[in-house]
Amino acid sequence: MDWHRSKNRLRYAIALAVFLCYLAAAFMVFFASVDNAVRKNTVKLLRSNVEQQSYHFEAVIELQFDALEAAAGYIGMEFQDLQKEEIENILRSISSTDTFGRTMLILPDGTGYSSDGVRTEVADRAYFQKAIKGERALSDPLLSSVDGDNKVVLAVPVWQDDEVIAVLGGSYDVGALSSLLFADIYNGNGQSFLITSDGTVISAGTADADWTEQNFFEAYGKVKFSEGSLDQIREDFQNRSGGSIIVESEGVGSYLAYEPLECNDWVLCYVVSEENAQSSYVFITHYELLLGAAFLAGVGVLLLTLYQMNARDRRRLVRKAEEDSLTGLLNKESTARSITDWLNDERCRGLQVLLMVDLDRFKQINDTYGHAAGDQVLKKTAQVLRGVVRETDIVGRVGGDEFMVFLKNVGNPEVAQRLMATVNSRIRAISVDEIPQETLSCCIGAAFYPRHGRDFTLLYENADRALYEAKRAGGNRYAAFESVE
């Protein structure tokens, strides 16, 4: 009997040892897989954020050019009648908006008269030479001594009777702009850079280190690359394509993502430490420690694993209940709840935008080509909407062919206008094999918080009214609520 017991114990011990070895191997694979998934998702999110901020950067620069051109248009119409004091007043009024640190009217011979009364000779400056030929110009700050570091000059021609009679320029702090764009990302713990394709650092935002006269490639030639390489960065910069790398310096890992800008040959870069970049995944590390402790405890590991599997299944069911099964976007109820929660959140500050997007002639497409083709249209429309907004914005499908987009903390209404134009353009570019003869289009209605409502219901009603007006005007249009009041 004792022999049988010993034999059984040995069998149980061997089975337990095999089971524990299997669990140990499974846990090692699991931890490695989770770590790899976290890194991939972190890089994906960071690249998405940098790409979105690059759009915002270019949109803001475009707005500054528009402001200068409006002032240049007035000067051009009244140039012959304007006295010197009146021109100085116009320049000072532009500078007083806190947008431009300094403005300057430059005559064809290169003599510039600035808003602070300083006379400057800029005939040899590239931005002046380009603007006097009738084009917009954006200088590299290394070529401009106007207002010191991190400043560039935006210059536009002053036209009169189809002839350029002067150039209007304004100094602008692009470093502060790039820092501001990323202020809400990773709690402001990252660092933004503006860099030329040859690695010259245009602006280092609010960097602690002094990047004056430093080259980006030389600086990153001294670090260890965990993923990517310096040659990859050089190639991407030259080819005007975005990318990302992971580096380690003095034992600290960092993620870097970059995206080319249409401004000169600049590249927008953002660097954030591994700790801050993965802060939203800290709970995974906690679970790993908990599972490891449970593994050492023997039987407890099994109970804990079953508990976690059950919790994950519940979370998965909750997520599934919140999603639209066809497009993967939020469903109508979850969209309304998410927007309402955000409007009540203390992080909700300033302008918010609610967009209603409705496809034109969708019923006709369904009736002509069938529901399978219609489903493809809806899926591709969802991809377009998700692709043009930030990760933090809310996108949902709220009806058959009706979508809702909520933009959080928008800088100004012009950003929403540009986004609506982008959505219209990208939906027209959608190609569906099942309907090769059809060109898709949509109508969009917008309502702004708090001007058009302080709760979801009122914003929804006003955005829907704007959408109705756009559709009544013939389709393939977008309208804001104030334009139809």
Legacy VTK file of the C-alpha trace (Angstrom):
# vtk DataFile Version 3.0
C-alpha trace
ASCII
DATASET POLYDATA
POINTS 485 float
0.000 0.000 0.000
2.802 2.398 0.923
4.544 1.472 -2.307
1.414 2.326 -4.300
1.036 5.588 -2.407
4.650 6.491 -3.085
4.204 5.614 -6.710
1.054 7.731 -6.948
2.759 10.613 -5.202
5.631 10.327 -7.622
3.182 10.388 -10.511
1.420 13.419 -9.050
4.764 15.091 -8.435
5.866 14.414 -12.004
2.499 15.603 -13.350
2.674 18.710 -11.142
6.260 19.388 -12.225
5.306 19.012 -15.884
2.279 21.224 -15.324
4.363 23.871 -13.551
7.022 23.740 -16.285
4.325 24.121 -18.893
2.850 27.054 -16.982
6.284 28.632 -16.606
6.903 28.353 -20.352
3.392 29.597 -21.114
3.839 32.572 -18.798
7.171 33.457 -20.376
5.630 33.372 -23.852
2.633 35.307 -22.582
4.738 38.034 -20.980
6.903 38.335 -24.077
3.841 38.551 -26.313
2.195 41.182 -24.140
5.388 43.243 -24.085
5.635 43.016 -27.874
1.968 43.972 -28.296
2.384 46.929 -25.947
5.369 48.178 -27.918
3.521 47.835 -31.224
0.399 49.568 -29.932
2.472 52.319 -28.327
4.274 52.991 -31.620
0.993 52.909 -33.545
-0.670 55.389 -31.176
2.369 57.689 -31.133
2.580 57.759 -34.936
-1.130 58.479 -35.171
-0.790 61.387 -32.739
2.189 62.869 -34.599
0.414 62.492 -37.942
-2.679 64.269 -36.615
-0.611 67.042 -35.053
1.268 67.522 -38.330
-2.102 68.221 -39.994
-2.931 70.683 -37.232
0.492 72.355 -37.522
0.044 72.908 -41.254
-3.530 74.134 -40.700
-2.357 76.721 -38.162
0.436 77.943 -40.457
-2.147 78.191 -43.261
-4.346 80.333 -41.023
-1.447 82.670 -40.242
-0.760 83.083 -43.967
-4.450 83.847 -44.498
-4.309 86.546 -41.805
-1.244 88.141 -43.387
-2.797 88.048 -46.848
-5.950 89.756 -45.551
-3.813 92.596 -44.179
-1.712 92.668 -47.358
-4.878 92.961 -49.446
-5.971 96.026 -47.492
-2.537 97.624 -47.761
-2.452 96.948 -51.497
-5.820 98.625 -52.090
-4.964 101.691 -50.037
-1.194 101.835 -50.538
-1.096 105.109 -52.476
-3.213 106.909 -49.882
-1.581 105.456 -46.744
0.760 107.663 -44.773
3.827 106.281 -43.002
2.099 106.600 -39.626
-0.929 104.677 -40.904
1.255 101.844 -42.192
3.049 101.684 -38.838
-0.341 101.534 -37.092
-1.433 98.654 -39.326
1.777 96.755 -38.571
1.417 97.361 -34.847
-2.212 96.221 -34.899
-1.194 92.933 -36.548
1.555 92.397 -33.970
-0.761 93.240 -31.078
-2.787 90.051 -31.668
-0.022 87.963 -29.995
0.109 85.839 -33.153
3.086 87.573 -34.719
5.904 88.839 -32.538
6.837 91.392 -35.126
5.563 92.484 -38.533
7.371 94.245 -41.334
6.465 95.908 -44.631
9.276 95.416 -47.143
9.640 97.565 -50.231
10.814 96.108 -53.567
14.405 97.209 -52.883
14.491 95.045 -49.745
14.106 97.843 -47.197
11.873 96.676 -44.365
9.954 98.856 -41.928
8.930 96.887 -38.837
6.164 97.326 -36.291
8.677 98.342 -33.607
10.154 101.118 -35.742
13.324 99.252 -36.760
14.505 99.573 -40.352
16.027 96.396 -41.785
17.662 95.454 -45.083
16.437 92.015 -46.180
17.026 92.040 -49.933
19.278 88.975 -49.684
16.789 86.924 -47.644
15.294 83.930 -49.426
11.811 84.549 -48.046
11.793 88.103 -49.417
13.069 87.012 -52.818
10.325 84.398 -53.057
7.520 86.657 -51.806
8.452 89.571 -54.105
7.874 87.148 -56.998
4.268 86.725 -55.876
4.463 83.590 -53.716
3.953 82.802 -50.070
7.258 82.246 -48.266
8.232 80.627 -44.991
11.780 81.208 -43.808
14.089 78.897 -41.950
14.830 80.495 -38.545
18.544 79.959 -39.059
18.270 82.389 -41.972
16.387 85.008 -39.949
17.604 87.125 -37.074
14.114 88.479 -36.463
13.186 87.972 -32.821
15.870 85.346 -32.036
15.483 81.609 -31.529
12.541 79.490 -32.622
11.122 82.232 -34.827
10.437 82.074 -38.551
9.192 84.699 -40.962
5.936 84.247 -42.878
5.909 86.524 -45.914
3.198 87.291 -48.484
3.185 89.609 -51.499
1.268 92.882 -51.447
-0.560 93.143 -54.767
-1.836 96.199 -56.582
-3.236 95.973 -60.098
-1.685 92.512 -60.669
1.743 93.781 -59.610
3.661 93.049 -56.429
4.426 96.408 -54.849
5.737 95.221 -51.470
6.035 92.235 -49.137
4.315 91.860 -45.767
6.109 89.656 -43.257
5.506 88.484 -39.711
7.751 86.619 -37.267
6.134 83.537 -35.760
7.182 81.215 -32.929
6.895 77.753 -34.494
8.626 76.178 -31.511
5.873 77.341 -29.187
3.287 76.137 -31.715
4.756 72.634 -31.937
4.939 72.421 -28.124
1.346 73.631 -27.773
0.060 71.007 -30.211
1.498 68.214 -28.065
0.657 69.766 -24.676
-2.310 67.410 -24.093
-0.503 64.271 -25.292
1.155 62.070 -22.636
0.391 64.838 -20.115
2.915 67.090 -21.808
5.855 64.846 -20.821
7.200 64.428 -24.373
9.384 66.686 -26.480
8.579 68.077 -29.939
11.160 68.985 -32.575
11.123 70.692 -35.951
13.959 69.419 -38.111
15.100 69.871 -41.700
15.754 66.878 -43.937
19.514 67.208 -43.342
19.058 66.996 -39.558
19.307 70.689 -38.685
17.240 71.377 -35.565
14.898 74.284 -36.302
13.131 74.188 -32.975
13.423 72.031 -29.877
10.254 73.330 -28.234
10.800 73.482 -24.477
13.757 71.105 -24.395
15.927 71.196 -21.259
19.062 70.555 -23.308
20.489 73.234 -25.591
20.085 72.133 -29.222
21.598 75.315 -30.667
23.887 74.444 -33.581
23.375 70.713 -32.926
22.510 68.235 -35.637
19.741 65.739 -34.978
21.524 62.891 -36.749
24.756 63.496 -34.854
22.918 63.511 -31.522
21.081 60.275 -32.298
24.245 58.691 -33.617
25.325 58.378 -29.971
22.358 56.331 -28.756
21.498 52.646 -28.951
18.638 51.683 -31.278
16.247 49.049 -29.921
14.110 49.252 -33.045
14.946 51.034 -36.293
18.253 52.669 -37.230
19.859 56.019 -37.962
20.043 55.081 -41.652
16.301 54.461 -41.623
15.692 57.962 -40.227
17.954 59.552 -42.829
16.231 57.660 -45.637
12.735 58.543 -44.368
13.677 62.207 -44.028
15.027 62.298 -47.575
12.017 60.412 -48.984
9.572 62.651 -47.083
7.916 59.744 -45.304
6.916 59.221 -41.680
8.269 56.585 -39.346
9.256 55.671 -35.807
12.183 54.287 -33.819
12.880 53.102 -30.269
16.181 54.102 -28.673
17.977 53.704 -25.358
20.317 56.228 -23.782
21.847 55.905 -20.318
19.458 53.075 -19.519
16.333 55.059 -20.411
14.225 53.927 -23.365
12.421 56.426 -25.588
9.992 56.334 -28.500
10.444 58.750 -31.403
7.947 59.302 -34.220
8.265 61.730 -37.125
6.114 63.024 -39.965
7.097 65.287 -42.910
5.474 68.709 -43.211
4.581 70.645 -46.335
6.356 73.656 -44.808
9.702 73.835 -46.638
11.500 70.514 -46.076
10.679 70.330 -42.360
9.910 67.222 -40.353
7.810 67.225 -37.174
9.270 64.877 -34.535
8.064 63.872 -31.100
10.076 62.030 -28.458
8.603 60.545 -25.285
10.135 58.259 -22.684
9.116 54.622 -22.622
7.658 55.102 -19.146
5.355 57.924 -20.226
4.543 56.372 -23.611
3.412 53.131 -21.962
1.744 54.733 -18.943
-1.680 53.601 -20.144
-0.432 49.995 -20.102
0.858 50.036 -16.521
-2.039 47.811 -15.485
-0.598 45.042 -17.688
2.656 45.085 -15.709
0.655 44.877 -12.513
-1.178 41.851 -13.850
2.104 40.223 -14.813
3.434 40.640 -11.284
0.205 39.314 -9.867
0.263 36.286 -12.165
3.910 35.623 -11.321
3.155 35.649 -7.605
0.156 33.403 -8.178
2.302 31.026 -10.229
4.749 30.641 -7.340
1.795 30.002 -5.045
0.870 26.856 -7.006
-2.847 26.206 -7.019
-3.628 29.896 -6.583
-2.275 30.584 -10.052
-5.000 28.518 -11.631
-7.750 30.268 -9.673
-6.286 33.670 -10.466
-5.941 32.813 -14.175
-9.566 31.659 -14.332
-10.641 34.851 -12.590
-8.715 37.000 -15.059
-10.058 35.077 -18.051
-13.576 35.619 -16.774
-12.899 39.349 -16.239
-11.468 39.680 -19.748
-14.498 37.926 -21.187
-16.796 40.343 -19.368
-14.829 43.339 -20.666
-14.909 41.867 -24.164
-18.686 41.453 -23.961
-19.035 45.045 -22.734
-16.910 46.315 -25.638
-18.873 44.171 -28.082
-22.136 45.642 -26.791
-20.778 49.172 -27.350
-19.580 48.588 -30.920
-21.375 48.641 -34.232
-20.842 45.101 -35.528
-20.392 46.132 -39.179
-17.965 49.063 -38.923
-16.319 48.544 -35.536
-17.241 52.129 -34.543
-19.279 52.986 -31.463
-23.002 52.328 -31.806
-25.622 55.036 -31.353
-26.125 54.604 -27.598
-22.397 54.393 -26.830
-21.679 57.438 -29.010
-24.245 59.554 -27.169
-23.013 58.339 -23.778
-19.340 58.987 -24.642
-20.072 62.543 -25.825
-22.212 63.290 -22.770
-19.492 61.967 -20.452
-16.890 64.166 -22.162
-19.054 67.294 -21.955
-19.260 66.703 -18.181
-15.519 66.038 -17.878
-13.228 68.719 -16.438
-10.872 68.204 -19.381
-13.569 69.569 -21.726
-12.316 73.094 -22.357
-13.098 75.610 -25.072
-14.545 74.774 -28.479
-16.012 71.298 -29.139
-17.468 70.267 -32.508
-20.230 67.751 -33.310
-20.407 66.612 -36.943
-23.253 64.660 -38.520
-22.184 62.801 -41.682
-24.764 61.303 -44.058
-23.991 59.476 -47.311
-25.772 60.688 -50.441
-27.920 58.224 -52.440
-27.069 55.293 -50.134
-30.524 53.718 -50.486
-30.128 53.830 -54.264
-26.775 52.026 -53.963
-28.345 49.352 -51.755
-31.290 48.883 -54.107
-29.116 48.791 -57.244
-26.051 46.812 -56.138
-27.270 44.949 -53.084
-26.610 45.107 -49.356
-23.159 43.504 -49.609
-21.963 46.452 -51.698
-23.672 48.840 -49.309
-21.861 47.217 -46.381
-18.515 47.785 -48.125
-19.395 51.472 -48.569
-20.204 51.793 -44.861
-16.994 50.049 -43.808
-14.815 52.255 -46.008
-16.641 55.371 -44.838
-15.922 54.364 -41.233
-12.224 53.930 -42.103
-12.138 57.420 -43.627
-13.732 59.032 -40.569
-11.500 57.206 -38.106
-8.440 58.076 -40.174
-8.903 61.861 -40.270
-9.492 62.493 -36.551
-7.353 62.123 -33.471
-7.310 58.930 -31.422
-9.064 60.760 -28.587
-11.963 62.014 -30.728
-15.288 60.121 -30.794
-16.593 58.432 -33.963
-19.803 56.401 -34.144
-22.354 54.988 -36.542
-25.742 56.261 -35.401
-28.000 55.124 -38.241
-28.060 53.136 -41.475
-25.767 55.486 -43.403
-25.452 58.174 -40.749
-22.275 58.763 -38.762
-21.361 61.097 -35.926
-17.933 62.632 -35.233
-17.134 64.591 -32.067
-13.929 66.682 -32.022
-12.555 67.445 -28.568
-10.898 70.728 -27.571
-10.663 72.208 -31.073
-8.492 75.289 -31.461
-10.846 77.260 -33.711
-13.834 76.748 -36.083
-11.563 76.879 -39.148
-10.038 73.532 -38.126
-13.510 71.972 -38.236
-14.187 73.561 -41.627
-10.971 72.082 -43.022
-11.767 68.693 -41.546
-15.231 68.686 -43.161
-13.642 69.539 -46.511
-11.153 66.691 -46.019
-13.927 64.206 -45.199
-15.909 65.273 -48.283
-12.838 64.855 -50.482
-11.798 61.466 -49.070
-15.283 59.990 -49.284
-15.464 61.033 -52.945
-12.182 59.147 -53.411
-13.559 55.881 -51.963
-13.455 53.037 -54.475
-15.715 49.978 -54.128
-15.248 47.168 -56.642
-18.925 46.213 -56.565
-20.051 49.690 -57.675
-17.429 50.885 -60.184
-19.796 53.336 -61.887
-20.753 55.212 -58.716
-18.972 58.162 -57.145
-19.695 58.392 -53.441
-20.402 61.674 -51.696
-21.738 62.871 -48.399
-23.274 65.806 -46.585
-21.991 67.082 -43.242
-23.637 69.284 -40.636
-21.712 70.862 -37.753
-22.659 72.354 -34.390
-20.227 74.010 -31.993
-20.152 73.741 -28.194
-20.979 75.885 -26.277
-22.358 78.325 -28.886
-24.975 75.929 -30.280
-25.725 73.971 -27.132
-24.234 72.825 -23.863
-25.630 69.309 -23.891
-25.577 66.447 -26.370
-29.259 66.623 -27.280
-29.166 70.258 -28.382
-25.849 69.869 -30.224
-27.252 66.820 -32.020
-30.425 68.663 -33.050
-28.505 71.673 -34.377
-25.933 69.567 -36.236
-28.819 67.608 -37.750
-30.471 70.860 -38.885
-27.214 71.924 -40.559
-27.003 68.480 -42.215
-30.550 68.829 -43.514
-29.745 72.212 -45.038
-26.650 70.763 -46.745
-28.683 67.888 -48.219
-31.470 70.224 -49.283
-28.880 72.309 -51.138
-28.142 69.350 -53.391
-25.805 67.000 -51.531
-21.990 66.696 -51.505
-21.826 69.703 -49.185
-21.070 70.649 -45.618
-22.529 73.387 -43.455
-22.162 74.734 -39.941
-25.269 75.513 -37.936
-24.659 79.257 -37.727
-24.650 79.503 -41.543
-28.268 78.336 -41.739
-29.801 80.195 -38.781
LINES 1 486
485 0 1 2 3 4 5 6 7 8 9 10 11 12 13 14 15 16 17 18 19 20 21 22 23 24 25 26 27 28 29 30 31 32 33 34 35 36 37 38 39 40 41 42 43 44 45 46 47 48 49 50 51 52 53 54 55 56 57 58 59 60 61 62 63 64 65 66 67 68 69 70 71 72 73 74 75 76 77 78 79 80 81 82 83 84 85 86 87 88 89 90 91 92 93 94 95 96 97 98 99 100 101 102 103 104 105 106 107 108 109 110 111 112 113 114 115 116 117 118 119 120 121 122 123 124 125 126 127 128 129 130 131 132 133 134 135 136 137 138 139 140 141 142 143 144 145 146 147 148 149 150 151 152 153 154 155 156 157 158 159 160 161 162 163 164 165 166 167 168 169 170 171 172 173 174 175 176 177 178 179 180 181 182 183 184 185 186 187 188 189 190 191 192 193 194 195 196 197 198 199 200 201 202 203 204 205 206 207 208 209 210 211 212 213 214 215 216 217 218 219 220 221 222 223 224 225 226 227 228 229 230 231 232 233 234 235 236 237 238 239 240 241 242 243 244 245 246 247 248 249 250 251 252 253 254 255 256 257 258 259 260 261 262 263 264 265 266 267 268 269 270 271 272 273 274 275 276 277 278 279 280 281 282 283 284 285 286 287 288 289 290 291 292 293 294 295 296 297 298 299 300 301 302 303 304 305 306 307 308 309 310 311 312 313 314 315 316 317 318 319 320 321 322 323 324 325 326 327 328 329 330 331 332 333 334 335 336 337 338 339 340 341 342 343 344 345 346 347 348 349 350 351 352 353 354 355 356 357 358 359 360 361 362 363 364 365 366 367 368 369 370 371 372 373 374 375 376 377 378 379 380 381 382 383 384 385 386 387 388 389 390 391 392 393 394 395 396 397 398 399 400 401 402 403 404 405 406 407 408 409 410 411 412 413 414 415 416 417 418 419 420 421 422 423 424 425 426 427 428 429 430 431 432 433 434 435 436 437 438 439 440 441 442 443 444 445 446 447 448 449 450 451 452 453 454 455 456 457 458 459 460 461 462 463 464 465 466 467 468 469 470 471 472 473 474 475 476 477 478 479 480 481 482 483 484
